[in-house]
Amino acid sequence: MATMEDFLAIEKIAMAGHLRHLPPSIRVWQAVTSHARHAHTDYDSLLEEGYDQESARHFVIDDINERLVLWGCKRRLEEE
């Protein structure tokens, strides 16, 4: 289950100016996955180690999906 800290962080991301033009369902999905990626995976560490965004996202997709399961989300990220 998501914590109040997670909820507030996701809400802050969803209300950010760069997402506000999107429909609410897309804006929230972007905020949820972004928060999960940055707060609950090694994504940022991988970027610091020199991995590009696409590679870093590949390595953390399973961790993000596990977090989505814990939060009760039925939707999952897929490799592109």
C-alpha positions as CSV (number, residue, x, y, z in Angstrom):
1,M,0.0,0.0,0.0
2,A,1.2,3.5,-0.8
3,T,2.1,5.7,2.1
4,M,0.9,9.3,2.6
5,E,4.4,10.4,1.6
6,D,4.1,8.5,-1.7
7,F,0.6,10.0,-2.3
8,L,1.8,13.6,-1.6
9,A,4.9,13.2,-3.8
10,I,2.7,11.8,-6.7
11,E,0.2,14.6,-6.3
12,K,3.0,17.2,-6.5
13,I,4.4,15.6,-9.7
14,A,0.9,15.4,-11.2
15,M,0.4,19.1,-10.6
16,A,3.7,20.1,-12.1
17,G,3.5,22.6,-14.9
18,H,5.0,20.2,-17.5
19,L,2.2,17.7,-17.0
20,R,-0.8,20.0,-16.4
21,H,-1.7,20.1,-20.1
22,L,-2.3,16.3,-20.2
23,P,-5.6,14.6,-19.5
24,P,-5.9,13.6,-15.9
25,S,-5.6,9.9,-16.5
26,I,-2.3,10.3,-18.4
27,R,-1.0,12.9,-15.9
28,V,-1.6,10.6,-12.9
29,W,0.0,7.6,-14.7
30,Q,3.0,9.6,-15.5
31,A,3.3,10.9,-11.9
32,V,2.8,7.4,-10.4
33,T,5.4,5.8,-12.6
34,S,7.9,8.7,-12.2
35,H,7.6,8.6,-8.4
36,A,8.0,4.8,-8.3
37,R,11.0,5.0,-10.6
38,H,12.9,7.7,-8.7
39,A,11.8,6.9,-5.1
40,H,11.7,3.1,-5.1
41,T,14.3,1.9,-7.6
42,D,18.1,2.3,-8.4
43,Y,17.2,4.4,-11.5
44,D,19.0,7.6,-10.4
45,S,22.0,5.6,-9.3
46,L,22.2,3.9,-12.7
47,L,22.1,7.3,-14.4
48,E,24.9,8.5,-12.1
49,E,26.9,5.4,-13.1
50,G,26.6,6.5,-16.7
51,Y,23.7,4.5,-18.0
52,D,21.4,6.3,-20.5
53,Q,17.7,6.7,-19.6
54,E,16.5,3.9,-21.8
55,S,19.0,1.4,-20.3
56,A,18.4,2.5,-16.8
57,R,14.6,2.2,-17.3
58,H,15.1,-1.3,-18.7
59,F,16.9,-2.4,-15.5
60,V,14.3,-1.0,-13.1
61,I,11.1,-1.9,-14.9
62,D,10.5,-5.0,-12.8
63,D,11.0,-3.0,-9.6
64,I,8.5,-0.4,-10.8
65,N,6.0,-3.1,-11.6
66,E,6.5,-4.7,-8.2
67,R,5.8,-1.4,-6.6
68,L,2.7,-0.9,-8.7
69,V,1.5,-4.4,-7.4
70,L,2.1,-3.3,-3.8
71,W,0.1,-0.2,-4.4
72,G,-2.8,-2.2,-5.8
73,C,-2.4,-0.9,-9.4
74,K,-3.7,-3.2,-12.1
75,R,-1.8,-1.5,-14.9
76,R,1.9,-2.4,-15.5
77,L,4.8,-0.9,-17.5
78,E,5.9,-2.8,-20.5
79,E,9.2,-2.8,-22.4
80,E,9.0,-0.6,-25.5
